[in-house]
Amino acid sequence: MKKILYIAIMLLLFSFNKKEKLRSEIKEINYSSYYKEAQQYCKRNNLNQSKFILIDLGLHSGLKRFFIYDFKKSEVLNSFMVSHGCGDNRWGATSSKDNAPISNEIDSHCSSTGKFVILDRGVSQWGIKVNYILQGKDKSNSNARNRAIVLHSWDAIPSTEVYPEGTPEGWGCPAVSNENMKEIDKLLKTNKKVLMWIIKS
């Protein structure tokens, strides 16, 4: 019994240490160039110059990788969990938790990278029944509207980090938890034409 308990504790410590190592690696990722480019892009294209959203699908899906950035304060205001598309894997599983499949093709069930403008607030069949239309602005995400890629919540998405487990994968929409969507919804109702930039670092 003591041996089993010892092994369990060691596995728990290993998982914790690995997660903390990943956290330190995330802090070392320099997003400043993305923030600067996003600010310039928003000015050139008459988009919201107060807030901006960066999603890094290069991070493990069990970690927070949805960042709300404040241009005026030059800081990240909040970070959330977010899903990515399952691609050829099973919907709702976590098969690609450390390597999100990327595609702009219709019916690929993948996430797309690139700059999106967050447009109209609509009604969703998922989560808190709210979604936001995403307009892809790059060649890499030009099919977003045709693919019905929207920002929405999903009951299956956790609000807290679950690493080394992953976040359930959908069909390409950036989906967040119901709790987090309420916060995001408040922000988007008062900040129009917000830029969302999805990258894979």
ROROKE-169141 format. One record per atom (N, C-alpha, C, O, CB): x, y, z; residue in three letters. Coordinates in steps of 0.05 Angstrom, whole numbers, plus 5000, padded with zeros to 4 digits. Glycine has a CB too. Example, Ala and Ser with C-alpha at 12.3 -4.5 7.8 and 13.67 -1.06 7.14 Angstrom:
526448865156Ala;524649105156Ala;526449345156Ala;528549345169Ala;522649115181Ala;525749555142Ser;527349795143Ser;525850015157Ser;526850235161Ser;528249885114Ser;
//
This chain:
501649765000Met;500050005000Met;501750255000Met;501250444985Met;498150005024Met;503950255017Lys;505750485018Lys;507150524992Lys;507550754983Lys;507750445041Lys;507850304979Lys;509250324953Lys;507450444932Lys;508350614916Lys;510150044943Lys;504850364931Ile;502950474912Ile;502550774917Ile;502450934898Ile;500250324914Ile;502350844943Leu;502051134950Leu;504451294942Leu;504251514932Leu;501551154980Leu;506851174946Tyr;509351314938Tyr;509451364908Tyr;510151574898Tyr;511751144947Tyr;508651154892Ile;508651174863Ile;506651394854Ile;507251544836Ile;507950904850Ile;504351394867Ala;502251594860Ala;503251874865Ala;502752054849Ala;499651534876Ala;504551914888Ile;505552174895Ile;507752264875Ile;507852494866Ile;506752174924Ile;509552074868Met;511652144849Met;510552214821Met;511552394808Met;513551904846Met;508452074813Leu;507252134787Leu;505952404788Leu;506052554768Leu;505151924780Leu;504652474810Leu;503352734814Leu;505452954813Leu;505053164800Leu;501852744840Leu;507652914826Leu;509853114827Leu;511053144799Leu;511653364791Leu;512053034847Leu;511352924785Phe;512452934757Phe;510653104739Phe;511553264724Phe;512852654746Phe;508053054741Ser;506053194725Ser;506153494732Ser;506053664714Ser;503253084729Ser;506253554758Phe;506353834767Phe;508853974757Phe;508654204747Phe;506153844798Phe;511153844760Asn;513653964751Asn;513754004721Asn;514754214711Asn;516053784759Asn;512553824706Lys;512453844677Lys;510654084669Lys;511354234651Lys;511453594663Lys;508454114683Lys;506654334678Lys;507954604684Lys;507654794669Lys;504054304694Lys;509354614707Glu;510754864714Glu;512954924694Glu;513455164688Glu;511954834742Glu;514254724683Lys;516354764663Lys;515054884638Lys;516155064625Lys;517854504656Lys;512654774630Leu;511254884607Leu;510355174612Leu;510555344594Leu;508754714601Leu;509455234636Arg;508755504643Arg;511055694639Arg;510655914628Arg;507655514672Arg;513455614648Ser;515755784646Ser;516555824616Ser;517456034608Ser;518155674661Ser;516155614600Glu;516655634572Glu;514755824558Glu;515555974540Glu;516455354558Glu;512155814567Ile;510256004556Ile;510956294562Ile;510656464545Ile;507455934567Ile;511856334586Lys;512656614594Lys;515056704577Lys;515356954573Lys;513356624623Lys;516656524568Glu;518956594552Glu;518256654523Glu;519756774508Glu;521056384553Glu;515856554514Ile;514956614487Ile;514456914484Ile;512957034500Ile;512356454479Ile;515757034465Asn;515657324462Asn;513457394442Asn;513757374418Asn;518357444453Asn;511157474453Tyr;508857554436Tyr;508957844429Tyr;507157944415Tyr;506257484451Tyr;510957994438Ser;510958284434Ser;510758364405Ser;509558564398Ser;513458404447Ser;512058204387Ser;512058274359Ser;509158244348Ser;508358394330Ser;513958094343Ser;507658044358Tyr;504858004350Tyr;503158234359Tyr;501458334345Tyr;503757734361Tyr;503658324384Tyr;502058544395Tyr;502558804379Tyr;500658954373Tyr;502858594425Tyr;505058854372Lys;505759094356Lys;504459084329Lys;503359274319Lys;508759124354Lys;504758844316Glu;503658814289Glu;500558844290Glu;499358964272Glu;504458554276Glu;499358724310Ala;496458734313Ala;495459024316Ala;493459104305Ala;495458564337Ala;496959184332Gln;496259464337Gln;496359624311Gln;494659784305Gln;498059584358Gln;498459574296Gln;498859714270Gln;496659634250Gln;495559794236Gln;501559654258Gln;495959374250Tyr;493859264233Tyr;491159394239Tyr;489659474221Tyr;493758964235Tyr;490559414265Cys;488059534274Cys;487859824266Cys;485659914258Cys;487759504304Cys;490059974268Lys;490060254260Lys;489560274230Lys;487960444221Lys;492660384268Lys;490960114214Arg;490760124185Arg;487960054175Arg;487060154155Arg;492859944172Arg;486659864189Asn;484159764180Asn;481759854195Asn;479559744193Asn;484259464180Asn;482160064211Asn;479960184227Asn;478459984245Asn;476059984246Asn;477960314208Asn;480059814258Leu;478959624277Leu;479259724305Leu;480459944310Leu;480259344274Leu;478159584324Asn;478259664352Asn;481159704361Asn;482859524358Asn;476959454370Asn;481759934373Gln;484460004381Gln;484760004411Gln;486660114422Gln;485260274370Gln;482859864425Ser;483059834454Ser;483759544462Ser;485559504478Ser;480359914466Ser;482259354451Lys;482659074458Lys;483258904433Lys;482558974411Lys;480158964473Lys;484558674438Phe;485258494416Phe;485558214428Phe;486458184451Phe;487958584401Phe;484958004413Ile;485057734423Ile;487157574407Ile;487157584382Ile;482357584420Ile;488957444421Leu;491057274409Leu;490556984419Leu;490356944443Leu;493957374415Leu;490356794400Ile;490156514407Ile;492556374396Ile;493156384372Ile;487456394396Ile;494056224413Asp;496356084404Asp;495855784405Asp;496055654426Asp;498856154421Asp;495255664381Leu;494755384380Leu;497255214380Leu;497154974378Leu;493155324355Leu;499555344382Gly;502155204385Gly;502455104413Gly;504154934418Gly;504455384377Gly;500855204432Leu;500955114459Leu;499254864463Leu;497254824449Leu;500155334479Leu;499954704483His;498354464490His;495554544497His;495154754511His;499654314514His;493554394488Ser;490754484492Ser;489754464521Ser;487654564528Ser;488954314475Ser;491354334538Gly;490754324566Gly;491554574582Gly;491154594606Gly;491954084579Gly;492754764567Leu;493655014580Leu;492055254569Leu;490955234547Leu;496655054575Leu;492055474583Lys;490655714574Lys;492255834551Lys;494655884553Lys;490355924597Lys;490855884528Arg;492255984505Arg;490556184489Arg;491156244466Arg;493055744487Arg;488556284502Phe;486756494491Phe;487356744508Phe;486656754531Phe;483756414492Phe;488656944496Phe;489557184510Phe;488057434502Phe;487957494478Phe;492557214507Phe;486957584521Ile;485757844515Ile;487858054522Ile;488658074545Ile;483057884531Ile;488558204502Tyr;490758404505Tyr;489558684504Tyr;487858744487Tyr;492858364483Tyr;490458854522Asp;489659134523Asp;491859304511Asp;494059334521Asp;489059224552Asp;491259434488Phe;493259594474Phe;494059834491Phe;496459904492Phe;492059694447Phe;492159954505Lys;492760204520Lys;494460144545Lys;496260304552Lys;490160334529Lys;493959914558Lys;495459844581Lys;497959684574Lys;499759644591Lys;493759684601Lys;498159594549Ser;500359424540Ser;500759174558Ser;502959114567Ser;502959584539Ser;498459044563Glu;498658804580Glu;496358604574Glu;494258684563Glu;498558884609Glu;496758354581Val;494658154578Val;492758184602Val;493558164625Val;495857864577Val;490158224595Leu;488158264616Leu;487158004627Leu;486657974651Leu;485858424605Leu;487057794610Asn;485957534619Asn;486857324599Asn;487457374576Asn;482957544622Asn;486757074608Ser;487356844591Ser;485356624597Ser;484556584620Ser;490256744594Ser;484656474576Phe;482556274578Phe;483356014564Phe;485256014548Phe;479856374567Phe;481955804570Met;482155554555Met;480655584529Met;478755734527Met;481055304571Met;481555444507Val;480155454482Val;480755204466Val;482955084467Val;481055704465Val;478655114452Ser;478954864437Ser;480054914409Ser;480155144400Ser;476254724435Ser;480854704395His;481454724366His;480054494352His;478754324364His;484554704362His;480254494325Gly;478854294309Gly;480154024311Gly;482553994315Gly;478854384280Gly;478453814308Cys;479453544311Cys;480653434285Cys;482153234286Cys;477153364319Cys;480153564262Gly;481253454237Gly;480053184231Gly;477653144231Gly;484253444238Gly;481852984225Asp;480952714219Asp;480452544244Asp;479652314242Asp;483052574202Asp;480952664268Asn;480652514293Asn;477652524301Asn;476052664289Asn;482452634315Asn;477052384322Arg;474352364332Arg;473452624345Arg;474952744362Arg;474052134352Arg;471052724338Trp;469952964350Trp;469652924381Trp;468752714389Trp;467253034338Trp;470453124396Gly;470153114425Gly;472452984439Gly;472452984464Gly;467652974432Gly;474252854425Ala;476552734437Ala;478852934441Ala;478453174437Ala;477652494420Ala;481152844449Thr;483453024453Thr;485952924439Thr;488152954448Thr;484053064484Thr;485452794416Ser;487552654401Ser;489952834393Ser;492152744391Ser;486452524377Ser;489353084387Ser;491453264377Ser;492053494396Ser;492653714388Ser;490553384350Ser;491953424422Lys;492253624443Lys;494953774442Lys;495054004451Lys;491953494470Lys;497053644431Asp;499553784430Asp;500453844401Asp;502753914396Asp;501653614443Asp;498653814382Asn;499253884354Asn;496653924339Asn;495753754325Asn;500953654341Asn;495554164342Ala;492954234329Ala;493154214299Ala;494954344287Ala;492054514338Ala;491354064285Pro;491354064256Pro;490254324245Pro;488354434255Pro;489653824246Pro;491554424224Ile;490854684213Ile;490054654184Ile;491454524168Ile;493254884215Ile;487754784176Ser;486954774148Ser;484854994144Ser;483455074162Ser;485854494140Ser;484655084119Asn;482555284111Asn;480455144094Asn;478655274084Asn;483855524096Asn;480754884090Glu;478954744071Glu;476254684084Glu;476054624108Glu;480254484063Glu;474154714068Ile;471454654077Ile;471254354084Ile;472354184070Ile;469354724055Ile;469854294106Asp;469554014116Asp;472153884127Asp;472253644131Asp;468353844095Asp;474154044131Ser;476653934142Ser;476453894172Ser;478053734183Ser;479054124136Ser;474654024185His;474354014214His;476854104229His;477354014252His;473553724223His;478354274216Cys;480854374228Cys;480554664236Cys;478654804226Cys;483254344209Cys;482254764253Ser;482455044258Ser;484055184236Ser;485655054222Ser;483755104286Ser;483555444233Ser;485055604213Ser;486655814228Ser;485655934248Ser;483155734193Ser;489055874219Thr;490656084230Thr;490156344214Thr;489156334192Thr;493656014231Thr;490956564225Gly;490756824211Gly;489157024227Gly;488256974250Gly;489456774184Gly;488757254215Lys;487257474228Lys;484257454221Lys;483557414198Lys;488357744219Lys;482657484242Phe;479757484239Phe;478657744251Phe;479757844270Phe;478457234252Phe;476557854239Val;475158074252Val;472557954265Val;471057814252Val;474458304232Val;472158014290Ile;469857924304Ile;467458104298Ile;467558344303Ile;470257904335Ile;465357984286Leu;463158144276Leu;460658114293Leu;460758134318Leu;462458074247Leu;458358054281Asp;455758054295Asp;455457844316Asp;456557624314Asp;453658024275Asp;454057924337Arg;453257734358Arg;450757584349Arg;448857704340Arg;452657894385Arg;450857324352Gly;448557164343Gly;447756954363Gly;448756954386Gly;449257024317Gly;445856784356Val;444856574373Val;446156304366Val;446356234342Val;441756554370Val;447056164386Ser;448455914382Ser;446855684394Ser;445255724412Ser;451255924395Ser;447255444383Gln;445955214395Gln;447655094417Gln;446954904430Gln;445454994373Gln;450055214421Trp;451955114441Trp;452155294465Trp;451655534463Trp;454755074428Trp;452955174488Gly;453755324512Gly;451555524521Gly;449255454525Gly;456255474507Gly;452355774524Ile;450555984534Ile;448856104511Ile;447556304515Ile;452156204548Ile;448855964488Lys;447156044465Lys;447956304452Lys;446256444440Lys;444256054474Lys;450456384455Val;451456634443Val;453856564425Val;455556404433Val;452256844464Val;453956684401Asn;456356654385Asn;457056914371Asn;455357094370Asn;455956424364Asn;459356924361Tyr;460357164346Tyr;461457074319Tyr;463156894317Tyr;462457314362Tyr;460457204297Ile;461357144270Ile;464257224267Ile;465157434277Ile;459557284249Ile;465857054254Leu;468657114249Leu;469157144219Leu;468556964203Leu;470556894261Leu;470257374212Gln;470957424183Gln;473957384179Gln;475557544189Gln;470157714175Gln;474657174165Gly;477557124159Gly;478657334140Gly;477357404120Gly;477956844147Gly;480957444147Lys;482157664131Lys;484657584116Lys;485757744101Lys;482757894149Lys;485457334119Asp;487957234106Asp;487257004088Asp;485156884089Asp;490057154128Asp;489156934071Lys;488856704053Lys;488556454069Lys;487256264060Lys;491356684034Lys;489756444092Ser;489756204109Ser;487056154124Ser;486655944135Ser;491956214129Ser;485356354123Asn;482756324137Asn;480356444121Asn;478256504133Asn;482856454165Asn;480756474095Ser;478756604078Ser;476156464077Ser;474056584069Ser;479956634051Ser;476056204084Asn;473556054083Asn;472056044109Asn;470155894113Asn;474155764074Asn;472856214128Ala;471656204155Ala;468556224154Ala;467156074168Ala;472756424173Ala;467556414139Arg;464656454138Arg;463256214125Arg;461156124135Arg;463956714123Arg;464456114103Asn;463255884089Asn;463355634107Asn;461655454104Asn;464755834063Asn;465355614124Arg;465655384142Arg;464055424168Arg;464055244185Arg;468555344149Arg;462655644171Ala;461055704196Ala;462855704221Ala;462055604242Ala;458755504199Ala;465255814218Ile;467155834240Ile;466356084257Ile;466456304247Ile;470155854231Ile;465556034282Val;464756254300Val;466056214327Val;466955994334Val;461556254302Val;465956424342Leu;466856414370Leu;464356344387Leu;462356484386Leu;468156684380Leu;464556124403His;462256054419His;463255904444His;465655844447His;460255874403His;461355844462Ser;462055674485Ser;461055394481Ser;459355334464Ser;460955804511Ser;462155224498Trp;461454934496Trp;461654814524Trp;463654864538Trp;463354774475Trp;459654674532Asp;459554554559Asp;461954384565Asp;462754364589Asp;457054394563Asp;463154264545Ala;465454084549Ala;468054224555Ala;469954094564Ala;465753904525Ala;468254484550Ile;470754624553Ile;471154714583Ile;469354834594Ile;470854874535Ile;473354644595Pro;473854714623Pro;474755014625Pro;475655134606Pro;476054534635Pro;474355124649Ser;475255394654Ser;478055404665Ser;479455604663Ser;473355534673Ser;478955184677Thr;481555164688Thr;483354974672Thr;482354804658Thr;481455074718Thr;485955004675Glu;487854834660Glu;487554544669Glu;487254474692Glu;490654934664Glu;487854364649Val;487454084654Val;489953924645Val;489853674646Val;485053974639Val;492154054638Tyr;494553914630Tyr;495453714651Tyr;495353774675Tyr;496854124625Tyr;496253474644Pro;497053374617Pro;494653284600Pro;495153194577Pro;498953154620Pro;492253294610Glu;489853234593Glu;489553454573Glu;490753674576Glu;487353194610Glu;487853404553Gly;487353614532Gly;484553714534Gly;482853614549Gly;487953504505Gly;483953914518Thr;481254034516Thr;479753894493Thr;480953854471Thr;481354344512Thr;477253814497Pro;475753684475Pro;475853844449Pro;475654094450Pro;472853644484Pro;476053704427Glu;476353834401Glu;473753824385Glu;472353624384Glu;478553694385Glu;473154054372Gly;470754074356Gly;471354064327Gly;473053914318Gly;469254324363Gly;469854224311Trp;470154224282Trp;471454474272Trp;471154544248Trp;467454194270Trp;473054604288Gly;474654834279Gly;474055104292Gly;475555284289Gly;474254864250Gly;471755124306Cys;471155374319Cys;472855404345Cys;473355214359Cys;468155384326Cys;473655654351Pro;474955704377Pro;472655704398Pro;471155904399Pro;476555974377Pro;472555494414Ala;470355474434Ala;471655504462Ala;473755394467Ala;468855204431Ala;470255644479Val;471155694506Val;469055584526Val;466955494517Val;471755994511Val;469655594551Ser;467755504571Ser;465355694573Ser;465555924565Ser;469155464599Ser;463155594584Asn;460855774588Asn;461456004606Asn;460656234600Asn;458555604600Asn;462955954627Glu;463656164647Glu;465356374633Glu;464856614637Glu;465156044671Glu;467356294618Asn;469156484605Asn;467656634582Asn;468256864578Asn;471556334593Asn;465856504569Met;464356634547Met;462756864558Met;462357064544Met;462556434533Met;461756844582Lys;460157064594Lys;461957314597Lys;461057534592Lys;459056984622Lys;464457264605Glu;466357494607Glu;467057604580Glu;467157854576Glu;468957394622Glu;467557424561Ile;468257514534Ile;465957664521Ile;466357864507Ile;469057274516Ile;463557564526Asp;461157694515Asp;460857974525Asp;460158154509Asp;458657524522Asp;461358024550Lys;461158294562Lys;463158474547Lys;462558704541Lys;461758294592Lys;465558374543Leu;467658534529Leu;466858594501Leu;467158824492Leu;470258384530Leu;465758394486Leu;465158434458Leu;462658604453Leu;462258714432Leu;464858164444Leu;460958614473Lys;458558774471Lys;459159074472Lys;457659244463Lys;456458704492Lys;461459134485Thr;462259414488Thr;464659494471Thr;465459724470Thr;462859474517Thr;465859294458Asn;468159334440Asn;467559214413Asn;467658964410Asn;470759224452Asn;467059374393Lys;466259274367Lys;468759244349Lys;470859374353Lys;464259464353Lys;468459074328Lys;470559024308Lys;473258964321Lys;475259084314Lys;470759274290Lys;473258774339Val;475658684353Val;477158484335Val;475958314322Val;474958554380Val;479758514334Leu;481458324319Leu;482058074336Leu;482758094359Leu;484158464311Leu;481657844323Met;482457594335Met;484657474317Met;484157434293Met;480057394339Met;486957424328Trp;489157314312Trp;489857044323Trp;490757014345Trp;491657504313Trp;489456834306Ile;490056564314Ile;492756484301Ile;493056494277Ile;487856364305Ile;494656404318Ile;497256324308Ile;497856044318Ile;496455934334Ile;499456524318Ile;499955934307Lys;501055674317Lys;504055714320Lys;505555674301Lys;500255434298Lys;504855794344Ser;507655864349Ser;509555624348Ser;511955644351Ser;507956004376Ser;
//
